[in-house]
Amino acid sequence: MVVQMMRSGVVDFIEKPFDPPRLIETVRGCLARLTDLNQQQGARAAVELRLARLTPRERQVFDALIHGDSNKAIALALDISPRTVEVFRAKVMTKMEADSLSALVRMGMTLG
């Protein structure tokens, strides 16, 4: 029965008679998970708002950057010059409020 409940999404299982400290520990654990979930949802919403600021071309550059494409590869794929990619890349970094490429990639991972 416990295995079936865990597969259904139950986080913890307390058998009767339950120990009050164990119950408190379980509730605290659940609250911590909820806090983490709320933070993740907040981070995702913030990234989605920033993403909405991008133009369609900037979005294409963003997608290519988070997939690890080089400026040259992006330029070839979008049929623009590498210098233009650099300009779009700078705009993407500014609008997404990313201080590094790794921060931009993490934002992309937040989106899924």
N, C-alpha and C positions, 0 to 999 in steps of 0.2 A: 504494500500500500504506500509506503514512504517513497519508494522508487518511482511509482506512478505519479505521486504528487510532485516530486522534484522535476519530473519531465514536464509537468503542467505549469511550472514556474514558481513553485513554492521555494522560498529562500532558506527557510529553516524549519525544523520540526521539533517540537518539544513534547515529550511523552508525559502522561499523567503518572503519578503526581509530579508536578513540576516544582523546580527549585526557584524561589523568588529571585536570587541573584542571577540565575541562568536566564530567567524571563527578562530581567532588566538589561542584561548583556545583549540578548537577541533584539530587543526593541532599539537599543542604541545602535546596533549594527544596521538595522533597517533604516533608521533615521540617517545614518552616515551615507548609506547607499542612495537615499533620496536626495541628500545634499549634493552628492557627486553627480547624480543625474540632472539635477537642476542647473549645476554649473556647466555641464556639457551642453545642455539645451540652450543656456544663455550664450555660451561661446559660439555655438552653431548659428544662433539668431544674429549675433554681431557680425559674423563672417558673411551671412546671407545679405545683411544690409549693406555691407561694404561691396559685395559682389554686384548688387543692384546698381551701384554707381558706375560700373564699367560700361563702356560702349561695346557694341558687338565685336569690333576688332580687338579691343583690349581684352575681352573675354576669351577670344581665340588665343591670344598670346598667353594669357593666364593659364588656360588649359594646357597649352604646349609646355609652358615652364614647369608646371607641377608634374608633368609626365617625364620631365628630365631632358627635354629637347634643347639643343644648343641654339644660340641666336641664328647661326647659319642654317640649321635645319628648319627652324621656324620660318626664316626668310624664304627658303625654297618652297616650303609647304603653302605659305600664304601668298607667294609671288610678290614679295616686297623686298626691299634692300635690307641687308643686315643693320645698317644705320637706323632705318625706320623701326626695326625690331627693338633696337636699343632705346629709342624714344618711347615706344609703346611700353616697353619693359619698365622704364622709369615711371611712367604714368600709372601703371598697374601697381608698382610698389608703393607709390604715394597714396593712391586711392584705397588700397587694401591695408594701408598703415602697417606695412611689413618693413622691418629693418634689415632683413636678409632673405636670401632665397630659401633658406631652410624654414624660416617663419612662414613664408608664402606656401611652401609645401605642406607644413603642418595645418595651415588653414584649409588647404585642399583636402587633406585627410579628414579634417573635421566635417567636411561636407559629405564625405563618403565616396 
